Amino acid sequence: MNPGSIVAYGRQLYQQRFQVKQFLDFTNQEKRGFAGSVNAQELERLRTLVEVANKIDGPIVEIGTLFGFTTQHIAEWKNPDKPLITVDNFRWNPIGLSPEAHKHFTHRCLHYAMAHGSTSVFDGSNIEFYNSFKGPRPAMVFIDAGHSYEDVIVDIRWAIEQQIPIISGHDYSPQMPGVCQAVDEAFGKGAIELGGSVWSASTVEQAQV
């Protein structure tokens, strides 16, 4: 990012300071049921999934980076040399940052993981990532980007086509009916394991799509 862009990024953060403050007030966000990431109970479930994925060859893929909060947890729990690829086009965030500012902020949040934790950020849509992915079969995918049925079913279908051993995601809850519909359609209602709103299917044999 050039100096002019850095100044513009800083100015935008200042202009959005009240939204940023509210977003980062995790105590109040927990009361409202939204903390910009998975909550403590869900993190325990996600950690278990990552620890299982550590025993399987292949990278971990996260669809939907936002600001990289969950990414940092995954980077901490995975084996140090296991690649972690997180995917986002930086076109949406809850505090109104421009795509460029959003991307810059997220890269700063993930600086250590990217420098020392075999973590990379794919700057593009999920479809762009799927069309360009040439790596070995991932050990695990964590889906937490678009929450409509149409978005989630595309992510699940790719994971099934790749025969990813651990297919998981966030926000399986009544507040996100599109997520529930896509997951239930793919794996059968009640056939998944839940930890809060983190869902997982341990095999692809269940899949119906």
N, C-alpha and C positions, 0 to 999 in steps of 0.2 A: 504494500500500500504506500503510495507516494505521500509526501508531507502534507500536501493540500487535502488529500483524502483523510488523513489522520486528524487534521483540524476539523474537517466537516463531521467526522465520526464523533469526536469529542463534543462538538457543539450539539449534535443530535442527542447524545446521551444526556447532556445537561438539560436540553429542552424537554426530554422525556423523564427527568429525574423523579417526578412524583410517581409515574407509572412504574419506574424501575424500583423505587423504594417499596411500593406496595407489592410488587411481584416478588421481591426478595425477602419480604417479611414472612418467613416460613411459619412462625407461630400462628399468625392470623390466617394464613393460607390453609394450614391443617384444619382449622376450624371450619373453613369454607369448603374443604374437601378437595383443594387443588394446590399443589406445591410446585408445579412446573416440572415435576419428576415423579418417580415412584416413591411411595411412602415407606416408612420403616418396615412394616410387615411385608410389603411387596419386595423390598430389597432383600430380605432374607430368602424369599422364594427364588428371586433372580440369582442370588449368589449360589444357591444349590444347583441351579441349572448350569451356570458357568463352570462350576467345579466338575460337573459331569462332562461338560463339553471339553474340559481340559484333557480328558482321557481319550478323546476322539481326534483323529487327524483332521486338519483343515482349519480355516479361519472362523472367527465369529463375525457375523454381519449384523449391524444395527440399522434398521430402516427408520429414520427420523432422529436427527441429532438434537434439534432445537438449540440449547446452549451448552450441551455436552455434560450436564450434571450426571445423568445415568451412565453416559459413556465413561466417565472417570471411574465409576464404581466397577464397571465391567473390566476396565483396564487394570484396576487394582487386583481383581480376583483371578483373572486369567493367568495362564503361564506366561512368564515374561517374553518368551520368544514366539508366542502364538499370535498371529496377526489378528488385529481387530480393525474392521472397516466400518465406518459410520457414514451414513448417506443422508444428505440434505441439500435442497436447492436454495435454502435460505429465503424463500418467498413469503413465509409467514412466521410471525412471532407475536406473543400476547402483549407486547409493550410498544408496538408500532415502529420498530427500527427499520431502516431501509435494508434491502438485501445486503448491500456492501457492509454497512455497520454491523448487521447481524452476523455475517460471516466473520468479520474481524474480531468481534467480541467472543464468538465461539472458539475461534482459533487461539485466542489468548487464554481462554478457560482450559483448553486442551493442550497447551504448550508442552507441559512436562510429559504427558502421555504420548504425544506425537514425537517428542525428542528422544524419549527413553523407553517407551512402552509398546513398541511395534504397533502403533495406532496410526491410521490414516483416515483422512476425511475425503469422501467423494463428493465433489461439488456438482450436483446435478439431481435430476429427479430419480425416483425409483425406477422408472421405465428406462431411462438413460443408463442407469447402473446395470440393470438386468441385461440390456442389449449389448453392453460392453464387457460384461464379466467373463473372464477367461481363466480364472484361477481354479484351484482344486475345490472339490465339493466342500462347502462350509460345514463345520461341526454343529453350528447353531445359528439361527436367525432370531432376532428380537424385533418385532414389528410394532412401531409406535410413531407412525407418521400421520397420514390422512386417516380419519376415523369413520368415514362413510363406508357403507357396504361395498360400493364399487372400488374404493381404494384398497380396503383390506383384502378382498377376495383376490385381487391382482397379486398382492404380496404373498398370500398363502399359496396361490397356484404356482408362482415361481419357485417357492420353497419346496413344494411337492415335486415339481418337475426336476429340481436339483437333487431330490431324494435326501434332503437335509435331515439328519437324525433327530435334532431337537428343534421343533418349530414352536415359537412362543411369541408373546406380545403383551401389550398393556391395554387397560381400559375395557376389560370384559365386565360390563356393568349395565344396569338399567339406564343410566345416563347416556350410554353410547350404544344404542340399539343396532347400529350398523355393524359394529364390531361383533356383537353377539350373533347377529344373523349370519355373517360371513364365517365365523368360527364354527357355529353349529352346523351350517350347511356343509362345511368341508370335513368335519370330523365326527359329526353326530352329536346331538344335544346331550349334554351330560357326560361325554366321553373324554373330556379334557380334565386336567388337574389345575386347581386354582390356588393362588396365594394372594388374598385380597383380589384385586382386579388383574393381576398378572396370570395369564393363561399359558398352558403348554400342552403340546402333544408330543409324546416321546418317540413315536414311530410314524412313518408315513403310510403304513398299511391301512390305517383307519380312514384315510382320505377318500372322499366321494366326489371330488371335483377334478 
